[in-house]
Amino acid sequence: MNISIKGTNMSLTPSVKQYVNEKIGNLGKFIVATDAKVELERDKHHKSGQVFRAEVMLIVGGKVMRGETRAEDVYAAIDLVIPKIKDQIGKFKDKKQTLTRRGARSAKRKN
């Protein structure tokens, strides 16, 4: 899986890159994705101080799975976006299995 990381208003340290590669790479256990795009951004809000935004886009066979979160720490933002992507992967796999089961049932009834 090709993982591209983009940082806006922040510097991408080697530890952040390694953390992203580790977390996004673990998603490969659940589904075979061709590309993964990760955008990390640091915003400055009026009352709450600095806020980090993490956005992950997985491309799986022409379908795009996207998740976005905000947190006060870049690592926390990455940790919060992973369950959102896992939910979408689960829905995608369930839908795929349901469609194949329907096809098998209809073929069985014809005989």
Secondary structure by P-SEA (a helix, b strand, c coil): cbbbbbbccccccaaaaaaaaaaaaaacccccccbbbbbbbbbbcccccbbbbbbbbbbcccbbbbbbbccccaaaaaaaaaaaaaaaaaaaaaaaaaaaaaaaaaaaaac
